[in-house]
Amino acid sequence: MQKRAIQRGRPKGTTTYEVAPALAFGAAVRAARTDQGIAQEGLAHRAGIERSHMGKIERGEHLPNLALVLRIARALGISSALLMQDTEARLPKRWHKPPADG
């Protein structure tokens, strides 16, 4: 099996960025990582990304795609559902209401 190269930055073609979910997801990842005593560099290595990208994710500067969310959850040894549940709990209250019809 050929080793996958570590990719830098966000995927090509990504145009949307939502601040609140990015911050909530980053906080959930950081909490899970620190609870387990894993260094940021170690988690990045396990997930197959650069440490600087992991830092940007944890600070809410990057919003990862689904594949990367799954890889981060696997690297943390938790389910993606648990990671998303923690992310949702960290979202502002306005994100818990259905969108108003326009």
SERO-4910 file (N, C-alpha, C, O; in steps of 0.05 Angstrom, whole numbers):
BEGIN
 pado doro    nc1    nc2    nc3   cac1   cac2   cac3    cc1    cc2    cc3    oc1    oc2    oc3
  Met    A     17    -24      0      0      0      0     18     25      0     37     27     16
  Gln    A     12     43    -17     28     67    -20     20     88      1     -4     92      7
  Lys    A     40    101     13     35    121     34     23    146     21     33    155      1
  Arg    A      2    157     34    -10    181     24      6    206     33     14    207     56
  Ala    A     10    224     15     23    249     21      5    267     38    -19    267     35
  Ile    A     17    282     57      1    300     73     -6    324     56     11    336     43
  Gln    A    -31    332     56    -41    354     40    -41    379     56    -48    379     80
  Arg    A    -34    402     44    -34    427     57    -61    442     53    -73    439     31
  Gly    A    -69    457     73    -92    475     70   -119    462     64   -123    438     68
  Arg    A   -137    479     55   -164    470     49   -165    458     21   -149    465      4
  Pro    A   -185    441     16   -187    429    -11   -192    450    -32   -205    470    -26
  Lys    A   -182    445    -56   -188    464    -78   -217    465    -83   -232    445    -81
  Gly    A   -226    489    -90   -255    493    -96   -272    499    -72   -296    505    -75
  Thr    A   -261    499    -48   -276    505    -24   -281    535    -23   -262    551    -23
  Thr    A   -307    542    -22   -313    571    -23   -328    581      1   -329    605      7
  Thr    A   -341    563     16   -357    572     39   -342    568     65   -325    551     68
  Tyr    A   -348    586     83   -336    585    110   -356    597    130   -364    620    127
  Glu    A   -363    581    149   -381    590    170   -365    591    196   -354    571    205
  Val    A   -364    614    208   -348    619    232   -357    602    256   -341    588    268
  Ala    A   -383    603    263   -392    589    287   -387    559    286   -376    549    306
  Pro    A   -394    545    265   -388    516    265   -358    511    265   -349    491    278
  Ala    A   -342    528    252   -313    524    252   -302    527    281   -285    510    289
  Leu    A   -311    547    295   -301    551    322   -311    528    341   -296    519    357
  Ala    A   -336    520    337   -347    498    354   -333    472    349   -326    458    368
  Phe    A   -328    466    323   -314    441    317   -285    442    328   -276    422    339
  Gly    A   -272    464    324   -245    467    334   -243    463    364   -225    450    374
  Ala    A   -262    475    378   -262    472    407   -268    443    416   -256    433    435
  Ala    A   -285    429    401   -291    401    407   -267    384    402   -261    366    418
  Val    A   -252    389    381   -228    373    375   -207    379    396   -195    360    407
  Arg    A   -203    404    403   -183    411    423   -190    398    450   -172    387    464
  Ala    A   -215    399    458   -223    387    484   -218    357    484   -208    346    503
  Ala    A   -226    343    462   -221    314    461   -192    308    462   -183    289    475
  Arg    A   -176    324    447   -147    319    446   -134    323    473   -119    306    482
  Thr    A   -141    345    486   -128    351    512   -137    332    534   -122    325    552
  Asp    A   -163    324    533   -173    304    552   -158    278    551   -154    264    571
  Gln    A   -148    271    527   -134    246    523   -103    250    526    -88    231    525
  Gly    A    -95    275    530    -66    280    533    -50    277    508    -26    271    509
  Ile    A    -63    282    485    -49    279    459    -39    307    451    -54    326    452
  Ala    A    -15    308    442     -4    333    431    -16    339    404    -24    321    389
  Gln    A    -18    364    398    -30    372    372    -14    360    349    -27    351    330
  Glu    A     12    359    351     28    347    330     22    317    327     21    307    304
  Gly    A     18    304    349     12    275    348    -15    270    335    -18    251    320
  Leu    A    -35    286    342    -61    283    330    -60    288    300    -72    274    284
  Ala    A    -46    309    292    -43    316    264    -30    292    249    -39    285    227
  His    A     -9    281    261      4    258    248    -15    235    245    -16    222    224
  Arg    A    -30    229    266    -49    206    265    -70    211    243    -80    192    230
  Ala    A    -79    237    240   -100    243    221    -88    247    192   -104    249    173
  Gly    A    -62    248    190    -50    250    164    -50    278    152    -50    282    128
  Ile    A    -49    299    170    -47    326    161    -24    340    175    -13    330    194
  Glu    A    -17    364    166      4    379    179     -5    391    205    -29    397    209
  Arg    A     13    394    224      7    406    250     -4    434    247    -23    441    262
  Ser    A      6    450    229     -4    477    226    -33    477    217    -49    494    225
  His    A    -41    458    200    -69    456    192    -86    447    215   -109    458    218
  Met    A    -77    429    232    -92    421    255    -95    445    274   -117    449    285
  Gly    A    -75    462    276    -77    486    293    -98    505    282   -114    516    298
  Lys    A    -99    508    256   -120    525    243   -148    514    248   -167    529    252
  Ile    A   -150    487    247   -176    475    252   -184    480    281   -207    488    286
  Glu    A   -166    476    300   -173    479    328   -179    509    334   -195    514    353
  Arg    A   -167    527    320   -172    556    325   -197    565    310   -205    588    313
  Gly    A   -209    548    294   -233    555    279   -227    571    254   -244    585    243
  Glu    A   -202    571    245   -194    585    221   -200    569    195   -203    580    174
  His    A   -202    543    198   -209    525    176   -232    507    184   -233    498    207
  Leu    A   -250    502    166   -272    484    170   -267    459    153   -269    461    128
  Pro    A   -260    437    165   -253    413    149   -277    401    135   -300    404    143
  Asn    A   -271    387    113   -291    372     99   -298    347    114   -286    340    134
  Leu    A   -318    332    104   -328    308    117   -306    287    120   -304    275    141
  Ala    A   -291    283     99   -270    263    101   -250    269    123   -241    251    137
  Leu    A   -243    294    126   -223    302    146   -236    300    174   -222    293    193
  Val    A   -261    306    177   -275    303    202   -274    273    211   -268    267    234
  Leu    A   -279    256    192   -278    227    198   -250    218    206   -246    202    224
  Arg    A   -230    228    192   -202    221    199   -194    232    226   -179    219    241
  Ile    A   -202    256    233   -196    268    259   -209    251    281   -197    245    301
  Ala    A   -235    244    277   -248    228    297   -234    201    301   -230    192    323
  Arg    A   -227    189    279   -213    163    281   -186    167    295   -178    150    311
  Ala    A   -172    188    289   -146    193    302   -150    198    332   -132    192    348
  Leu    A   -173    209    340   -178    213    368   -189    187    382   -190    186    406
  Gly    A   -196    168    365   -206    143    377   -235    145    386   -244    130    404
  Ile    A   -250    164    374   -278    168    382   -295    167    356   -284    169    334
  Ser    A   -320    165    359   -338    164    335   -341    193    325   -340    212    340
  Ser    A   -346    195    300   -351    221    288   -378    232    299   -381    256    302
  Ala    A   -396    214    306   -422    223    318   -417    237    344   -429    257    350
  Leu    A   -399    226    361   -393    238    387   -380    265    383   -386    285    397
  Leu    A   -362    267    363   -348    292    358   -368    313    348   -366    336    355
  Met    A   -387    305    331   -407    323    321   -427    331    343   -436    354    344
  Gln    A   -433    313    361   -451    319    384   -438    341    401   -451    359    410
  Asp    A   -412    338    407   -398    358    422   -397    384    407   -399    406    419
  Thr    A   -393    383    381   -392    407    365   -419    422    366   -420    446    371
  Glu    A   -441    407    363   -467    419    364   -473    432    391   -485    453    393
  Ala    A   -463    419    413   -467    430    440   -453    457    443   -460    473    460
  Arg    A   -432    461    428   -416    485    430   -425    508    411   -415    530    412
  Leu    A   -444    502    394   -455    522    375   -472    543    390   -484    536    410
  Pro    A   -472    568    380   -490    588    392   -519    579    390   -526    564    372
  Lys    A   -536    589    407   -564    581    408   -578    585    382   -596    570    375
  Arg    A   -571    606    367   -585    611    341   -582    588    322   -598    585    304
  Trp    A   -561    571    325   -557    548    308   -575    525    315   -577    505    300
  His    A   -588    526    338   -606    504    347   -635    508    338   -651    491    343
  Lys    A   -640    531    326   -668    537    317   -669    531    287   -650    535    272
  Pro    A   -693    522    278   -695    518    249   -694    544    234   -702    565    245
  Pro    A   -684    545    210   -682    570    196   -710    581    190   -729    566    185
  Ala    A   -712    608    191   -738    620    185   -743    620    155   -725    623    139
  Asp    A   -768    616    148   -775    616    119   -772    644    109   -781    663    122
  Gly    A   -761    647     85   -756    673     75   -774    681     54   -772    703     44
***
